[in-house]
């Protein structure tokens, strides 16, 4: 990562945009659900900063969904954020971001996650170092090819103005990041993931983070509209609960954002809002051979979705 310099006025633009983004996303998701509203918890962090956590429960579509805004700062960068940049270990820092996770009731509506974030570290006697990160990913239980293609078409269009290879690079990064190494399984069908982004300069890096954050609703809501009213069986609902276990495993074992939040003294309820409200673990579970549930294991692997799945 090459260091970048951002003045405080520039960095303040990020927080302003993140607050507006949270508002827009919550408004659109509540409208899409049609039966539930977001409740807000405004919180402050003892070490500096705070945020607002908005959670929707028991909606027509979403069993639980959370959209979290955090704007926090501290005196010593946590280990999870400085592991790849030891020169910043212990430096004063600022971080802000919006993160969401949505857990639908219907097994035919995929779970999803989106995050955009900004970090700034100020090591004593050195120039400040800043970077952006974020992305969005999709976790279907009964995947439909046209939904997955749509998701990746939006991702590709979002990246296109920023360079020919950006989609391929950030898609591959997403595939690597959201991989359960202890299971040798992909969590879902991926999307975009990026971190340590500052080599484009502040304005272009910020513009890309904005493009990713703004594209999420375009990518996700059409899938919700197509699948929300599909009938489902008790077996399919039980499979959704079982597969949610993989979400729990990833977030508690591998996710750097969870680790950062806990290591930096963040608000535990807000950090763990990504976990599903109900989940089922079953020792030695194996789906029936040839079933739709068995198909998922082969489907969820890193693939060139736009090349493999038919258009239109």
N, C-alpha and C positions, 0 to 999 in steps of 0.2 A: 504494500500500500504506500503510495507516495503521499507525503503530508500536504494538506491544504490549509489555507488561511481564510477564515470567515469572520467578518466583523460581527459584533453583537446585533446590530440592526438587521443584517442579513439573516442571522439565525432566528431572530424574532419573527420573520416572515413565515418560517416553518410552523411555529406554534399557532399562529393565526390561521394558517391553512388547515392544520390538523383539527382544530376546533370546528371549523366549518365542515370539514369532511365527516367528522363524527355526526354532526347534525344532519347532514344530507343522507348519510347511510341509514341512520336510525329512522328518519322520516320515511324513506323508501321501503325499508323492511317492514315497518309497522303497517304501511299501506298494503304491501304485498300479503302480509299475514291476514289482515282484516278483522282479527278478533282479539288481539292482545296489544298492549302498549308497553313501551320501555319504562321501567322505574329507574331512577337515577340515585346513586350514592356518590356524593361529593366527598372526597377524602384528602387528608393531608399526610405527608410523610415526615416522621420525626427528624430524619436526616436532611430534609430539604425538599420542597416542592409538594406535589400532590396530583390530583387528577379527578376524573369523574367516570364512574363505571355505570353503564346502562345495561340492564338485563331485562329480557322478555321471557315470560314463562307461560306454558300451557296455552299457546296460541292455536289457531286453526292449522297452521303449517309447522311452526317451530315449537317443539317441546321445551327447548330452552335456547336462548341465543344471547350473547353478550358482546357489547362494543365498548372497548375500554380506551380512554384517553389518559395518558400519563405525561407529566412534565416534571421531571425530578432532577435533582443535582446532589452532588456529594463531594467529599474531600479526598477520597481515595478510590480509584477505579477498581471494581471488583475483579476477581481472578477470571471469571467467565468472559469478561470483555477485554482482558489484556493478555490472554493466553498466547495469542498470535502477535502481540505487540508488546514485548517485555519492557521496551523503553518507556511505555506509558504506565507501567505498574505503579499504583499509588498516587497517580496524578488526580487533581481535582477534575470533575467531569460534570457534564450536563447531558441529559437524554430526554427526548420526547418522541411520542409515537401514538398511533392508533392501531389497535389489534382487535380482531373479531373472530369469533367461532360460532357457528350456527349448527344446532343439532335438531333436524326435523323429526317429526313423529313418523312420517310415512317412509318405509324402507326404500321406496322408489325415488325419493328426493335425496340427493347426496348431501353429506356433511361438507362444510367448507370452512376455510380459514383465510384471513387476509391480514397483512401487517405492513405498515410503512413507518419508518423510524429515522431519527437523526441523532447522532452522537457528536459530542465535542469534548476533547480532553485537553487540559492545559498544564503540561508538565512544567515545573519551575525552571526558569531560565531558558525556555525554548518556545518556539512558536506554537500556537494552538493547532491541534490536529482534529479534523472533522471528517465524518463520513456518513453516507446514507445507506439504508438497507430496506428490504421489504420483499413483497411478493404475494401471490395468492395460489392456493392449491385446492384440489377437489378430491373428495373421498366418497365414491359411490359404492353402494352395496349390491345393486342390480343395474350395472352400467348399460347405457344405451349409446350405441356408436355415434348417433347424430348429436347427442348432448356433449360427448367428449370432444368431438370435432369442433363444435361451436365454441367450447371453452378455450381450446387451443387456437382457434382462428382469432378470437378476441385478443389472446395473449400475443400472438404474432403481429397483429395490427398495432397493438400498443407499443411494441418494440421497434417497429419498422422505421419510424422517423429518427431513431437514435443509432442506426447502423445496421448493416446487412447481417452481421453475425450475432446481434444481441439476443434475439429470441432463442437461437440454438444454444448459446452459452448459458443463458439464465434458465432455460428449460432443463438442460443437463445438470445444472447446479441444484435445481429443485429436486430432480430425480435422486441425486446423491444425498441431499440433506434429509428428505423425508423418507428415509429407508431404515427399517427396523433391522439393524445388523444382527441382533440376537435371534431374530426370526428368519432372517434372510428373505424379507418380504418388503415390497413397496407399500407405503401407507395408502396411496391412492393413485390417481392418474396424473399427478403433478400439476404443473402450471409454470409459474415463474418464481425464482428466488435469487436475490442478490444481496451482497453485503460489501462493506469496505469501499463503497463507491465514492471516489472523489477525484479520480484521474481526468474526468471531463471538465473540471472546474465547478464552482458552486452553482452557478445559474443552470447549467445543463444537467448536472446531477439532480438538483432539486426538481427541475422540470420532469425528469424521468420518474422520480418518486411520485410526483403528482399524477403523471399519466397512469402509473400502475394503480394508485389508489382510486382514481376516478373511473378506471375501467372495470372495477370489480362488479358493480351492479349490472353493467352491460353483459358481463360474462355469466353471472349467476341467475339473475331473475328470470330470464326466458326458460331456463331449465326448471326452475320452481313452478312456473306457470304450466309447463307441459306435464309435470309429474305429480303435482300436489293432490289431484283427485283420483289418482289410480287406485283401484281396490288392492288390498293386500291381506294376506293370511296371517294366522297366528305364528306359523312356521317362519314366515318372512320377517315378522316383527321380532321374533326371538333371535333370528340371525343378525338383524341390525344390532340388537343389544350385545350379542357376542362380539361382533366386529368393532363395536365401540371400545371394547377392551384394548384393541390395538392402539386406539387413540390415546387411552390412558397410559399405556406402556410407553409410547413414544414421548409424550409430554413430560412424564416423570423421570424417564431414564436418559433421553437424548437431547431434549429441546434446550437450546442455549438461552432462549428468552425466559423460560421458566427458571433456569439456574440463575440468570442475571437478576431477575426480580427478587428471588429469595436471598441471594447473596448480598444484594444492595439494600436489604431491609424494606422491601416494598410491601404493599398491602396484600396479605396472603389471599383473602377472598377474591380480590381482583386478579391476582396472578393465576389462581386456579379456577377462574370462571370458565376456562376452556374445557374443563372436564364435563362429560355428559351427566345429566341428572339421574339417569338409570343406565346400568351396564351389567352384563352377565359374563362371568368367567366359568369355564367348564374344562376340567382336566381332560386332556387327550381327545378333545373334540375333533371329529373329521366329518365333513359333509358327505352326503350320499353320492357315490360315484355317478357321474353323468348329470347331476342336478345343476340348477342355476347357481346354487351356492358353491358347488365344486368348480364351476367355470371361473369364478372370481379369482382364484389363485393364479391361473394362467393369464387372465386379463390384466391383472395388476402387476405389470412389469414395465420397466422403462422401454418405451417404444417411440418411433417416429409417427405420432398419431396422424399428422396431416398427410403423410405419405401412405399410411396403411388404411385409413378409414375413408370410405367413399364420400365425395363431396355432394352436397345438396340432398 
